[in-house]
Amino acid sequence: MHAKKPKQLKIKRKAVKIIGDTSRVITRFHVPAERYRIKKIIQRVLSMPNMEAENLLAHIMNDFSDRHEDICHIFERHLNLVQEYLPPQTVISDVQKALIGAYFTMEYSIESAALFNPSIVPHPDQRHLKKGNLRFVMSLRATGEGHISSIVFRSGILNQNNRFFFDPISDFVETPDLQLDAVYKRNPFQFKLNEMGAANEISAHILNQLPEDFTYSQLLEKIGILRAKPQFSKMLQNRTFEVMWWLANSNYEVAFHPDHRISERVIFPVSKNESRGIEDARFVQFFDNQKDVTYYATYTAYNGKTILPQLIETKDFIKFNIVTLNGKAVQNKGMALFPRKIGGRYAMLSRQDGENNHIMFSDNIHFWQKSHIIQEPEYPWEFIQIGNCGSPLETNEGWIVLTHGVGPMRKYCIGAILLDLEDPTKMIARLDEPLLAPHEKEREGYVPNVVYSCGALIHNNELVIPYAMSDINSGIATIAVSELLDGMRPLAS
């Protein structure tokens, strides 16, 4: 089919490996599946003699206070989550309160299973660096017990020779307090319910009682009123309440301590739609009119049955706003935003059909309605499916897009294409062979024979690619941009 033998590219794998650390633990709220047991546990704590309770708490503090920065706050937070089960009119001592919080707390090792699918972007703070150096933020998908995924971060410096110097990793990991009482807009909320096939007379009844801008607590209040005095089928009401609550919980804000290291921050699943994990965040440094910079990341929320496309927005990697993406064109995985508007519109790569590379445009970053195919599987190493490996990278010659292809034996390889700078619906060049394929030391892991990336960057005329190895840990590869472009086959216009 293609007579000309492709040029062999000299991609260099760095010696550095990014491996999960089982000692990095967070705390999670922990209750038995049978809720009636909560009262029993609380009563057992309250029945303990004072001296025994004090000794037990001292023992807990001795074992766990050095593993978490503010374990007393954690106990208080988890106590509040079981507040309704406390016996009324009972005076509870501070020791008993802390013990109850401890009994409903568990540790979770976020990186115990794997640390993979990285993306990399320039750090918001580039001050006090030597010439030719770049400070970076790397996001990774961390998985622990039950293969629940979260987003963790690393930071460091790339020097003028693209050598990596990672910042020290903190012994602590922080899960922030969730802020759900954000303002929701009624019309987009209704639109999303329609899209989910969940809009009905019950949801309309509730939303019609809410102002155009309503809060989480106002929504719960209206649901509570209808639950107390049902006007529709109880079964249908409860199902509708669940979906509305699910959607509201998918839009939230988290904020971390600004004086803590970025490696302490973890975005862990907090809403029901994310109960089985946050998958494959693709971060991009987005420039609006060359001045205003926002970091966006698309990711997939998974609850064990269905997926929900989400968008993260942050300016500083301290405060993160998480919102649901809307529209017919965001119903699948693997979306990657361009780093700037094109022709005055947002642009994003996607994979609507699970097989081909798509592109889509929108006037509103939260709504995406149409897409069309820009690339279909062409070579044996991508016959099953293709998709992007992160946001496009701008060069004078065009947009470099790293792609992934799936071939026989479900082997994942990384390739590359070039899109026209002003009209990225046009693919103007491509690699005929994989840029990166799993070699012998990279093919063993949780999912064998896979190399995969969620985002690269260009620094000092080299393409720097952090990549996952068989869904268990990560490595880094580099190639000169000029060599990559020279190795691509131009396509007829």
SULGITA-V833016 format. One record per pair of residues at least 24 apart in sequence whose ideal C-beta (glycine too) atoms are under 8 Angstrom apart, sorted by the first residue. I is the first residue (numbers start at 1). GAP is how many residues later the second one is. Records with the same first field share a line. If there is no record, write none. Layout:
I: GAP ; GAP
//
This chain:
2: 430 ; 487
4: 485
6: 425 ; 426 ; 427 ; 481 ; 483
7: 479 ; 480
9: 422 ; 426 ; 470 ; 474 ; 475 ; 478
10: 469 ; 473
11: 424 ; 425 ; 466 ; 467 ; 468
12: 465 ; 466 ; 467
13: 462 ; 463 ; 464
14: 150 ; 461 ; 462 ; 463 ; 464
16: 148 ; 150 ; 459 ; 460
17: 456 ; 457 ; 458
18: 97 ; 100 ; 120 ; 122 ; 136 ; 448 ; 455 ; 456 ; 457 ; 458
19: 96 ; 454
20: 91 ; 92 ; 93 ; 94 ; 95 ; 122 ; 453
21: 90 ; 148
22: 87 ; 89 ; 90
23: 86 ; 148
24: 85 ; 86 ; 87 ; 128 ; 145 ; 149
25: 42 ; 82 ; 83 ; 84 ; 85 ; 148
26: 81 ; 82 ; 84 ; 147 ; 148 ; 149 ; 240 ; 242
27: 41 ; 44 ; 47 ; 51 ; 78 ; 79 ; 80 ; 81 ; 148
28: 77 ; 78 ; 79 ; 80 ; 147 ; 240
29: 49 ; 52 ; 75 ; 76 ; 77
30: 48 ; 74 ; 75 ; 76
31: 51 ; 73
38: 44 ; 47 ; 66
39: 46
41: 59 ; 62 ; 63
42: 40 ; 43 ; 44 ; 45 ; 58
43: 44
45: 51 ; 54 ; 55 ; 58
46: 41 ; 44 ; 46 ; 50
48: 51
50: 43 ; 45
53: 40 ; 42 ; 43 ; 46
54: 41
56: 43
57: 38 ; 41 ; 42 ; 45
60: 39 ; 42
64: 43
67: 40 ; 105
68: 104
69: 103 ; 105 ; 191
72: 26
74: 27 ; 31
75: 25 ; 26 ; 27 ; 30
76: 25
77: 24 ; 100
78: 26 ; 27
79: 25
108: 36 ; 37
109: 35 ; 36
110: 32 ; 33 ; 34 ; 40 ; 42 ; 63 ; 156 ; 158
111: 31 ; 32 ; 33 ; 41
112: 31 ; 32 ; 33
113: 30 ; 31 ; 32 ; 34 ; 333 ; 359
114: 27 ; 28 ; 29 ; 331 ; 332 ; 357 ; 358 ; 359
115: 25 ; 26 ; 27 ; 28 ; 37 ; 357 ; 358 ; 359
116: 24 ; 25 ; 27 ; 336 ; 352 ; 353 ; 355 ; 356 ; 357 ; 358
117: 24 ; 162 ; 163 ; 335 ; 336 ; 337 ; 351 ; 354 ; 357
118: 335 ; 336 ; 337 ; 348 ; 349 ; 350 ; 356
119: 162 ; 163 ; 164 ; 178 ; 271 ; 334 ; 335 ; 336 ; 337 ; 347
120: 163 ; 335 ; 336 ; 337 ; 344 ; 346
121: 162 ; 163 ; 164 ; 174 ; 334 ; 336
122: 163 ; 335
123: 32
124: 169 ; 171 ; 191 ; 192 ; 193
129: 28
130: 29 ; 30
131: 29
132: 27 ; 28 ; 328
133: 24 ; 25 ; 26 ; 27
134: 24 ; 325
136: 321
137: 125 ; 146 ; 180
138: 328
139: 142 ; 144 ; 158 ; 315
140: 334
141: 137 ; 138 ; 139 ; 140 ; 313 ; 327
142: 124
143: 134
146: 130
147: 129 ; 130
148: 121 ; 127 ; 128 ; 129
149: 120 ; 127 ; 128 ; 129 ; 130 ; 153
150: 116 ; 117 ; 118 ; 119 ; 127 ; 128
151: 115 ; 116 ; 127 ; 130 ; 146 ; 148
152: 111 ; 113 ; 114
153: 109 ; 110 ; 112 ; 113 ; 164
154: 108 ; 109
155: 106 ; 107 ; 108
158: 301 ; 302 ; 306
160: 300
161: 299
162: 297 ; 298 ; 300 ; 302 ; 316
164: 312
167: 94 ; 95 ; 96
168: 93 ; 95
169: 92 ; 94
170: 90 ; 91 ; 93 ; 94
172: 88 ; 92
173: 91 ; 93
174: 82 ; 83 ; 86 ; 90 ; 91 ; 92
175: 91 ; 93
176: 78 ; 79 ; 80 ; 89
177: 77 ; 78
178: 74 ; 75 ; 76 ; 92
179: 73 ; 74 ; 75 ; 76
180: 36 ; 68 ; 69 ; 72
181: 34 ; 35 ; 36
182: 33 ; 34 ; 69 ; 70 ; 71
183: 30 ; 31 ; 32
184: 29 ; 30 ; 31 ; 32 ; 35 ; 64 ; 67
185: 27 ; 28
186: 24 ; 25 ; 26 ; 27 ; 28
187: 25
188: 138 ; 178
189: 58 ; 59
191: 135
192: 55 ; 132 ; 134
193: 50 ; 51 ; 54
195: 131 ; 132 ; 133
196: 47 ; 51
198: 42 ; 45 ; 46 ; 49
200: 36 ; 40
201: 31
202: 24 ; 30 ; 34 ; 35 ; 38
203: 37 ; 40 ; 41
205: 26 ; 27
206: 38
216: 32
219: 25 ; 29
220: 25
245: 27
246: 25 ; 26 ; 27
247: 77
249: 24
250: 24 ; 51 ; 58 ; 60 ; 72 ; 73 ; 74
251: 71 ; 72 ; 73
252: 70
253: 66 ; 67 ; 68 ; 69
254: 65 ; 66 ; 68
255: 63 ; 64 ; 65
256: 62 ; 63
257: 61
258: 58 ; 60
262: 55
265: 52 ; 53
267: 45 ; 53 ; 55
269: 32
271: 30
272: 31
273: 28 ; 30 ; 33 ; 35
274: 27 ; 28 ; 29 ; 34
275: 28 ; 29
276: 26 ; 27 ; 28
277: 24 ; 25
278: 24 ; 32
279: 54
280: 53 ; 54 ; 174
281: 31 ; 173
282: 52 ; 53 ; 54 ; 55 ; 106 ; 108 ; 109 ; 172 ; 173
283: 29 ; 108 ; 171 ; 172
284: 52 ; 53 ; 54 ; 55 ; 106 ; 107 ; 171
285: 54
286: 51 ; 53 ; 54
287: 52 ; 53
288: 52 ; 53
290: 50
296: 41 ; 69
298: 27 ; 37 ; 38 ; 39 ; 50
300: 33 ; 34
307: 25 ; 26
309: 24 ; 26
311: 54 ; 55
323: 43
324: 42
325: 41 ; 42 ; 43
326: 40 ; 41 ; 42
327: 35 ; 40 ; 41 ; 42
328: 40 ; 41 ; 42
329: 29 ; 31 ; 39 ; 40 ; 41 ; 42
330: 38
333: 54
334: 53 ; 54
336: 52 ; 54 ; 55 ; 56 ; 119
337: 28 ; 54
338: 53 ; 54 ; 61 ; 86
339: 52 ; 53 ; 54 ; 55
340: 54
342: 80 ; 82
343: 79
347: 77
349: 39 ; 42 ; 43 ; 52
350: 38
351: 34 ; 35 ; 36 ; 37
354: 31
355: 29 ; 30 ; 31
356: 29 ; 30
357: 29 ; 30 ; 31 ; 44 ; 46 ; 60
359: 65 ; 66
372: 53
374: 45 ; 50 ; 51 ; 52 ; 53
375: 28 ; 42 ; 52 ; 55
377: 28
379: 26 ; 53 ; 54
380: 27 ; 28
381: 24 ; 26 ; 30 ; 32 ; 34 ; 52 ; 53 ; 56
382: 24 ; 25 ; 31 ; 33
383: 24 ; 25
384: 26
386: 29
389: 25 ; 63 ; 64 ; 65 ; 66 ; 67
390: 63 ; 64 ; 65 ; 66
391: 64
392: 27 ; 32
393: 63 ; 64 ; 65 ; 70
394: 27
395: 63 ; 86 ; 90
396: 25
397: 24 ; 88
398: 30 ; 31
399: 25
400: 58 ; 63 ; 81 ; 84 ; 85
402: 33 ; 51 ; 54 ; 63
404: 48 ; 49
405: 29
409: 40
410: 39 ; 40
411: 26 ; 27 ; 38 ; 39
412: 26 ; 37 ; 38 ; 39 ; 40
413: 24 ; 25 ; 38
414: 37 ; 38 ; 39 ; 51 ; 53
416: 68 ; 72
417: 71
418: 67 ; 70
426: 67
427: 64
428: 62 ; 63 ; 65
429: 56 ; 59 ; 60 ; 61 ; 62
430: 58 ; 59 ; 61
431: 53 ; 56 ; 57 ; 58
432: 57
435: 44 ; 49
436: 29 ; 31 ; 41
438: 31 ; 32
442: 27 ; 28 ; 33
443: 27
444: 26 ; 28
445: 24 ; 25 ; 26 ; 27 ; 28
446: 24 ; 25 ; 26
447: 24
//
